[in-house]
Amino acid sequence: MKKLFFSLLLLCVASVAWAQYGEGSIQDIENFNKRAIDFVIFSIGGAAFVGGGAFAAIRLMMHKEDAFQRAGWVIGGGAFLVLIRIIWNVMQSFAR
């Protein structure tokens, strides 16, 4: 969770740096943010969700005690990744 928060913080810093660079318009900044969020959701998020699901499934098959907890974390992380665009839109609406 700390890594995800740190990544979002870096994304915010990068968008501010993009805003202060040259003659960038608001539309350019929004396009940059959209591409960065799409990268996080589809590339990193998908790989983490599939890998975590496979790892939790293997632990379930091995009858490990913490397998349900790990599966719950994978499901919770996947739900957060689905909601990340909504969270970003809410943050943008507060900033305007």
Beta strands, then each sheet from edge to edge (+ up, - down):
end
